[in-house]
């Protein structure tokens, strides 16, 4: 196995491990506020992949492995950079419900006014990009 192939394989392995960890944490709604380790993992994976593409011992396997690692790392870094969510003022426990309209699980419309006067738990899922 050449150095270029080893770099490509290491980059792809790091990319897959970082991405699997991200999605496992997202599934548990447990992505940390400080996402530096995830970003570093994707950046290092991309750099390893790019390095394997330009190494003197590059071959078809290093191109495939390095290409996947670099494209995947750059893609997810780009998604993260472009997908900044603005939370604004978050609703806290005990706050008044802001006015909204939505559909229930049967597709019937309801409004926040219908919830007034009764304790209600509203759970919103947001993406973690």
MODELLER restraints for C-alpha pairs under 7 A, 6 or more apart:
rsr = mdl.restraints
at = mdl.atoms
rsr.add(forms.Gaussian(group=physical.xy_distance, feature=features.Distance(at['CA:2:A'], at['CA:57:A']), mean=6.25, stdev=0.5))
rsr.add(forms.Gaussian(group=physical.xy_distance, feature=features.Distance(at['CA:3:A'], at['CA:57:A']), mean=6.60, stdev=0.5))
rsr.add(forms.Gaussian(group=physical.xy_distance, feature=features.Distance(at['CA:4:A'], at['CA:52:A']), mean=4.37, stdev=0.5))
rsr.add(forms.Gaussian(group=physical.xy_distance, feature=features.Distance(at['CA:4:A'], at['CA:55:A']), mean=5.61, stdev=0.5))
rsr.add(forms.Gaussian(group=physical.xy_distance, feature=features.Distance(at['CA:4:A'], at['CA:57:A']), mean=5.66, stdev=0.5))
rsr.add(forms.Gaussian(group=physical.xy_distance, feature=features.Distance(at['CA:4:A'], at['CA:58:A']), mean=5.11, stdev=0.5))
rsr.add(forms.Gaussian(group=physical.xy_distance, feature=features.Distance(at['CA:4:A'], at['CA:62:A']), mean=5.56, stdev=0.5))
rsr.add(forms.Gaussian(group=physical.xy_distance, feature=features.Distance(at['CA:5:A'], at['CA:52:A']), mean=6.60, stdev=0.5))
rsr.add(forms.Gaussian(group=physical.xy_distance, feature=features.Distance(at['CA:5:A'], at['CA:58:A']), mean=6.93, stdev=0.5))
rsr.add(forms.Gaussian(group=physical.xy_distance, feature=features.Distance(at['CA:5:A'], at['CA:61:A']), mean=6.26, stdev=0.5))
rsr.add(forms.Gaussian(group=physical.xy_distance, feature=features.Distance(at['CA:5:A'], at['CA:62:A']), mean=4.17, stdev=0.5))
rsr.add(forms.Gaussian(group=physical.xy_distance, feature=features.Distance(at['CA:7:A'], at['CA:48:A']), mean=5.62, stdev=0.5))
rsr.add(forms.Gaussian(group=physical.xy_distance, feature=features.Distance(at['CA:7:A'], at['CA:49:A']), mean=6.60, stdev=0.5))
rsr.add(forms.Gaussian(group=physical.xy_distance, feature=features.Distance(at['CA:7:A'], at['CA:52:A']), mean=5.35, stdev=0.5))
rsr.add(forms.Gaussian(group=physical.xy_distance, feature=features.Distance(at['CA:8:A'], at['CA:48:A']), mean=6.25, stdev=0.5))
rsr.add(forms.Gaussian(group=physical.xy_distance, feature=features.Distance(at['CA:8:A'], at['CA:49:A']), mean=4.95, stdev=0.5))
rsr.add(forms.Gaussian(group=physical.xy_distance, feature=features.Distance(at['CA:8:A'], at['CA:52:A']), mean=5.26, stdev=0.5))
rsr.add(forms.Gaussian(group=physical.xy_distance, feature=features.Distance(at['CA:8:A'], at['CA:62:A']), mean=5.42, stdev=0.5))
rsr.add(forms.Gaussian(group=physical.xy_distance, feature=features.Distance(at['CA:8:A'], at['CA:65:A']), mean=4.74, stdev=0.5))
rsr.add(forms.Gaussian(group=physical.xy_distance, feature=features.Distance(at['CA:8:A'], at['CA:66:A']), mean=4.04, stdev=0.5))
rsr.add(forms.Gaussian(group=physical.xy_distance, feature=features.Distance(at['CA:8:A'], at['CA:69:A']), mean=6.87, stdev=0.5))
rsr.add(forms.Gaussian(group=physical.xy_distance, feature=features.Distance(at['CA:9:A'], at['CA:65:A']), mean=5.69, stdev=0.5))
rsr.add(forms.Gaussian(group=physical.xy_distance, feature=features.Distance(at['CA:11:A'], at['CA:45:A']), mean=4.14, stdev=0.5))
rsr.add(forms.Gaussian(group=physical.xy_distance, feature=features.Distance(at['CA:11:A'], at['CA:46:A']), mean=6.62, stdev=0.5))
rsr.add(forms.Gaussian(group=physical.xy_distance, feature=features.Distance(at['CA:11:A'], at['CA:48:A']), mean=4.95, stdev=0.5))
rsr.add(forms.Gaussian(group=physical.xy_distance, feature=features.Distance(at['CA:11:A'], at['CA:49:A']), mean=5.34, stdev=0.5))
rsr.add(forms.Gaussian(group=physical.xy_distance, feature=features.Distance(at['CA:11:A'], at['CA:66:A']), mean=6.73, stdev=0.5))
rsr.add(forms.Gaussian(group=physical.xy_distance, feature=features.Distance(at['CA:11:A'], at['CA:69:A']), mean=5.31, stdev=0.5))
rsr.add(forms.Gaussian(group=physical.xy_distance, feature=features.Distance(at['CA:12:A'], at['CA:45:A']), mean=6.44, stdev=0.5))
rsr.add(forms.Gaussian(group=physical.xy_distance, feature=features.Distance(at['CA:12:A'], at['CA:65:A']), mean=6.17, stdev=0.5))
rsr.add(forms.Gaussian(group=physical.xy_distance, feature=features.Distance(at['CA:12:A'], at['CA:66:A']), mean=6.87, stdev=0.5))
rsr.add(forms.Gaussian(group=physical.xy_distance, feature=features.Distance(at['CA:12:A'], at['CA:68:A']), mean=6.56, stdev=0.5))
rsr.add(forms.Gaussian(group=physical.xy_distance, feature=features.Distance(at['CA:12:A'], at['CA:69:A']), mean=4.39, stdev=0.5))
rsr.add(forms.Gaussian(group=physical.xy_distance, feature=features.Distance(at['CA:14:A'], at['CA:41:A']), mean=6.55, stdev=0.5))
rsr.add(forms.Gaussian(group=physical.xy_distance, feature=features.Distance(at['CA:14:A'], at['CA:45:A']), mean=5.65, stdev=0.5))
rsr.add(forms.Gaussian(group=physical.xy_distance, feature=features.Distance(at['CA:15:A'], at['CA:41:A']), mean=6.75, stdev=0.5))
rsr.add(forms.Gaussian(group=physical.xy_distance, feature=features.Distance(at['CA:15:A'], at['CA:42:A']), mean=5.75, stdev=0.5))
rsr.add(forms.Gaussian(group=physical.xy_distance, feature=features.Distance(at['CA:15:A'], at['CA:45:A']), mean=5.37, stdev=0.5))
rsr.add(forms.Gaussian(group=physical.xy_distance, feature=features.Distance(at['CA:15:A'], at['CA:69:A']), mean=6.06, stdev=0.5))
rsr.add(forms.Gaussian(group=physical.xy_distance, feature=features.Distance(at['CA:15:A'], at['CA:73:A']), mean=6.36, stdev=0.5))
rsr.add(forms.Gaussian(group=physical.xy_distance, feature=features.Distance(at['CA:18:A'], at['CA:38:A']), mean=6.19, stdev=0.5))
rsr.add(forms.Gaussian(group=physical.xy_distance, feature=features.Distance(at['CA:18:A'], at['CA:41:A']), mean=6.01, stdev=0.5))
rsr.add(forms.Gaussian(group=physical.xy_distance, feature=features.Distance(at['CA:18:A'], at['CA:42:A']), mean=6.90, stdev=0.5))
rsr.add(forms.Gaussian(group=physical.xy_distance, feature=features.Distance(at['CA:25:A'], at['CA:31:A']), mean=5.27, stdev=0.5))
rsr.add(forms.Gaussian(group=physical.xy_distance, feature=features.Distance(at['CA:26:A'], at['CA:128:A']), mean=6.70, stdev=0.5))
rsr.add(forms.Gaussian(group=physical.xy_distance, feature=features.Distance(at['CA:39:A'], at['CA:77:A']), mean=6.67, stdev=0.5))
rsr.add(forms.Gaussian(group=physical.xy_distance, feature=features.Distance(at['CA:42:A'], at['CA:73:A']), mean=4.50, stdev=0.5))
rsr.add(forms.Gaussian(group=physical.xy_distance, feature=features.Distance(at['CA:42:A'], at['CA:77:A']), mean=6.74, stdev=0.5))
rsr.add(forms.Gaussian(group=physical.xy_distance, feature=features.Distance(at['CA:43:A'], at['CA:73:A']), mean=5.98, stdev=0.5))
rsr.add(forms.Gaussian(group=physical.xy_distance, feature=features.Distance(at['CA:45:A'], at['CA:69:A']), mean=5.75, stdev=0.5))
rsr.add(forms.Gaussian(group=physical.xy_distance, feature=features.Distance(at['CA:45:A'], at['CA:70:A']), mean=6.45, stdev=0.5))
rsr.add(forms.Gaussian(group=physical.xy_distance, feature=features.Distance(at['CA:45:A'], at['CA:73:A']), mean=5.96, stdev=0.5))
rsr.add(forms.Gaussian(group=physical.xy_distance, feature=features.Distance(at['CA:46:A'], at['CA:69:A']), mean=5.51, stdev=0.5))
rsr.add(forms.Gaussian(group=physical.xy_distance, feature=features.Distance(at['CA:46:A'], at['CA:70:A']), mean=3.75, stdev=0.5))
rsr.add(forms.Gaussian(group=physical.xy_distance, feature=features.Distance(at['CA:46:A'], at['CA:71:A']), mean=6.92, stdev=0.5))
rsr.add(forms.Gaussian(group=physical.xy_distance, feature=features.Distance(at['CA:46:A'], at['CA:73:A']), mean=4.75, stdev=0.5))
rsr.add(forms.Gaussian(group=physical.xy_distance, feature=features.Distance(at['CA:46:A'], at['CA:74:A']), mean=6.12, stdev=0.5))
rsr.add(forms.Gaussian(group=physical.xy_distance, feature=features.Distance(at['CA:47:A'], at['CA:70:A']), mean=6.63, stdev=0.5))
rsr.add(forms.Gaussian(group=physical.xy_distance, feature=features.Distance(at['CA:49:A'], at['CA:66:A']), mean=3.70, stdev=0.5))
rsr.add(forms.Gaussian(group=physical.xy_distance, feature=features.Distance(at['CA:49:A'], at['CA:67:A']), mean=6.07, stdev=0.5))
rsr.add(forms.Gaussian(group=physical.xy_distance, feature=features.Distance(at['CA:49:A'], at['CA:69:A']), mean=5.06, stdev=0.5))
rsr.add(forms.Gaussian(group=physical.xy_distance, feature=features.Distance(at['CA:49:A'], at['CA:70:A']), mean=4.65, stdev=0.5))
rsr.add(forms.Gaussian(group=physical.xy_distance, feature=features.Distance(at['CA:50:A'], at['CA:66:A']), mean=6.15, stdev=0.5))
rsr.add(forms.Gaussian(group=physical.xy_distance, feature=features.Distance(at['CA:50:A'], at['CA:70:A']), mean=5.74, stdev=0.5))
rsr.add(forms.Gaussian(group=physical.xy_distance, feature=features.Distance(at['CA:52:A'], at['CA:58:A']), mean=6.50, stdev=0.5))
rsr.add(forms.Gaussian(group=physical.xy_distance, feature=features.Distance(at['CA:52:A'], at['CA:62:A']), mean=6.08, stdev=0.5))
rsr.add(forms.Gaussian(group=physical.xy_distance, feature=features.Distance(at['CA:52:A'], at['CA:66:A']), mean=5.56, stdev=0.5))
rsr.add(forms.Gaussian(group=physical.xy_distance, feature=features.Distance(at['CA:53:A'], at['CA:62:A']), mean=6.52, stdev=0.5))
rsr.add(forms.Gaussian(group=physical.xy_distance, feature=features.Distance(at['CA:53:A'], at['CA:63:A']), mean=5.51, stdev=0.5))
rsr.add(forms.Gaussian(group=physical.xy_distance, feature=features.Distance(at['CA:53:A'], at['CA:66:A']), mean=5.92, stdev=0.5))
rsr.add(forms.Gaussian(group=physical.xy_distance, feature=features.Distance(at['CA:80:A'], at['CA:129:A']), mean=5.37, stdev=0.5))
rsr.add(forms.Gaussian(group=physical.xy_distance, feature=features.Distance(at['CA:83:A'], at['CA:129:A']), mean=5.68, stdev=0.5))
rsr.add(forms.Gaussian(group=physical.xy_distance, feature=features.Distance(at['CA:84:A'], at['CA:129:A']), mean=6.70, stdev=0.5))
rsr.add(forms.Gaussian(group=physical.xy_distance, feature=features.Distance(at['CA:97:A'], at['CA:112:A']), mean=6.90, stdev=0.5))
rsr.add(forms.Gaussian(group=physical.xy_distance, feature=features.Distance(at['CA:99:A'], at['CA:112:A']), mean=5.46, stdev=0.5))
rsr.add(forms.Gaussian(group=physical.xy_distance, feature=features.Distance(at['CA:100:A'], at['CA:111:A']), mean=5.74, stdev=0.5))
rsr.add(forms.Gaussian(group=physical.xy_distance, feature=features.Distance(at['CA:100:A'], at['CA:112:A']), mean=5.42, stdev=0.5))
rsr.add(forms.Gaussian(group=physical.xy_distance, feature=features.Distance(at['CA:101:A'], at['CA:110:A']), mean=5.87, stdev=0.5))
rsr.add(forms.Gaussian(group=physical.xy_distance, feature=features.Distance(at['CA:101:A'], at['CA:111:A']), mean=4.41, stdev=0.5))
rsr.add(forms.Gaussian(group=physical.xy_distance, feature=features.Distance(at['CA:101:A'], at['CA:112:A']), mean=6.49, stdev=0.5))
rsr.add(forms.Gaussian(group=physical.xy_distance, feature=features.Distance(at['CA:102:A'], at['CA:109:A']), mean=5.68, stdev=0.5))
rsr.add(forms.Gaussian(group=physical.xy_distance, feature=features.Distance(at['CA:102:A'], at['CA:110:A']), mean=5.70, stdev=0.5))
rsr.add(forms.Gaussian(group=physical.xy_distance, feature=features.Distance(at['CA:102:A'], at['CA:111:A']), mean=6.40, stdev=0.5))
rsr.add(forms.Gaussian(group=physical.xy_distance, feature=features.Distance(at['CA:103:A'], at['CA:109:A']), mean=4.40, stdev=0.5))
rsr.add(forms.Gaussian(group=physical.xy_distance, feature=features.Distance(at['CA:103:A'], at['CA:110:A']), mean=6.12, stdev=0.5))
